[in-house]
Amino acid sequence: MTEFDNSLKIGILGGGQLGKMLIQSALDLDLEIHSLDGDGESPCSKIAHYFTQGSITDYQTVYNWGKDLDVITIEIENVSVEALHDLQKLGKKIFPQPEVIEIIKDKVIQKQFFKDNGIATADFVIVNNHTEISNHISFLPAVNKLGVGGYDGKGVQILRNEADIEKGFEGRGILEKLIDFEKELAVIIARSESGKISAFPVVEMVFHPEANLVEYLFSPASISPEIETKAIELAKMTAEKIGIVGLLAVELFLTKDGEVLVNEVAPRPHNSGHQTQKGNFTSQFDQHLRAILDLPFGNTQNIMPSAMVNLLGEAGYEGVVKYKGLERILSVENIFPFFYGKKITKPYRKMGHVTILDSDFDKLTEKVNFVKENLKVISK
Amino acid sequence: MTEFDNSLKIGILGGGQLGKMLIQSALDLDLEIHSLDGDGESPCSKIAHYFTQGSITDYQTVYNWGKDLDVITIEIENVSVEALHDLQKLGKKIFPQPEVIEIIKDKVIQKQFFKDNGIATADFVIVNNHTEISNHISFLPAVNKLGVGGYDGKGVQILRNEADIEKGFEGRGILEKLIDFEKELAVIIARSESGKISAFPVVEMVFHPEANLVEYLFSPASISPEIETKAIELAKMTAEKIGIVGLLAVELFLTKDGEVLVNEVAPRPHNSGHQTQKGNFTSQFDQHLRAILDLPFGNTQNIMPSAMVNLLGEAGYEGVVKYKGLERILSVENIFPFFYGKKITKPYRKMGHVTILDSDFDKLTEKVNFVKENLKVISK
């Protein structure tokens, strides 16, 4: 472990909500944060110590921005990895490492990595277009995922039968056996340069049927201690095989036979860890900073059982954001809203989340429904 | 209760650590924060949405800054109250109200207010100079406090006997009977425009012998339920008599006879509430914003017993700040540092604090000592 140096210049590629919440954590340690994003009104734009407007996928922009920084991290995978490789050669600490981002940002490579490294995952084939999908009819029902360019439920399509094939992508990707899962789980792992590793409790996710985004989750998941151990061990093994420094969010399927499979991973803070800000002693954002600075990890235990509800832009509203119903939800104990500060709302856009605590699981569920019914993100 | 309006422009007068922590809370609600401070490198300067460098005591500067804002609050009492009065006349919401700041910022008026309103407090006389102090020798041992201009232990002097009189102030202030107290307690009250009131648990403070600042505190205080009720009722009554909207930090003496007396009050977030960020479900900063926006108050309960250690600049060091020992303190469970982001450290300057949680009081005390021994704020 090296001595903490508060004069390090830390860069975050991407200025969205994950970057914003990283900055909020970084403020407690008096860290100097530089942020780069193409959107001059992104959530980080007004709160980073130094904000630069520019393309995070453009080599020269990223290189120029990064060359005077000391440690660089990301809040989104779709960045110029080439620039990060060259910045690494200059001696910059790039966490997650460019080679890790390369494995993860392309779902074909990611999936092949799981297979090559004995990481339990659903069967798959690589496909490039409808014709190739047609060659794997026996594989249906399946999930067709684009190799690159997907995010927040985009670039993912379920193909249930032959008639669905036309909904598949004309582009390089995978066709993955549809898992008839019992639950979708997730584990956030933190790993440091010196190899220390830490896991947050397993959470259970429920997806929004239309938006294909996490609609809400519970922490901890209602699973047996055996499944919990299996999930955490699989997630840790995945992080170690990848060799990541930083957070690795590991999304898992729990099959009806009690098998645990890796669905996909993200090399950064993740939606499945947002409830840690209020629900756990250490947040995923704090933990990510500790990982990339090689500081000792914080206590990941739950303070209390928690739920997290994503706040998506209400269908039918597009324009300057307005939050409706805040007074009502704040009148109920231990409900904590987090609004991301995006100026413009659109249908299903991630605009914030709400963390809810309750020692009683039934009450937690009631509060989730109460929040979903009462808090709306609309436009003015 | 009015409907929450996230387009309100909120101003904070003063750019120090209290402003910074208010901004950190405000970010969760997507509130637009404007900050004014004379120091262009103050903790708020880089993280406020809009930072203006200018004197908070200058009428015209404060008036010009405030005239386009909607809600204005303070993080320090030493501001141009005249400007706030005139901004209030323009229809701006000023919380705490200018008339409340006037009562509190002058310790003579504050003390007289307690007396006039039947708020239990130590006996006192008003004095303007050494000669007047000499006329009250029978009052010694006593505390001589300047009416205005004191902060962080400055402007306060204990006069134990006649020989000490020369240490007294040549200036308008009070001479207050020295209370032979059992403990020093504090209660943070939040009060909203509609009169809702809420109290945080009573905390117990230990002062630094040389710096006359809170060195550390425990929450909750080790006191009987009767004393706890007495302290909270007295603090609530004080807030109601003053009619404050926002937070009122009420510092109290518990005498050896079990009497509770108001020592002094502050109309804003306060050092005695810093541990609420990690130790309580709602922080004092969240609660202050809820008070000034007339939102329902959050749950003030302790998550776990907590302690807070102030990080003062180490004696013998002056210059660009450096934090020594962070790795060591983070290696112990549930120790959370908050560095304020002040560029320059000076002996005894408040540079940060550390919040510590432990369900066991003895371990909490051990951790307090561990932090005090291992974490130092020095210069490069």
Interface residues (C-beta under 8 A of the other chain):
Chain A: M1 E3 F4 N6 S7 K20 Q24 L27 D28 L29 D30 K46 I47 H49 F281 R290 L295 P296 G298 N299 I303 V320 V321 K322 Y323 K324 L326 E327 L330 S331 E333 N334 F336 P337 F338 F339 Y340 G341 G352 L357 K380
Chain B: M1 E3 F4 N6 S7 K20 Q24 L27 D28 L29 D30 K46 I47 H49 F281 R290 L295 P296 G298 N299 I303 V320 V321 K322 Y323 K324 L326 E327 L330 S331 E333 N334 F336 P337 F338 F339 Y340 G341 G352 L357 K380
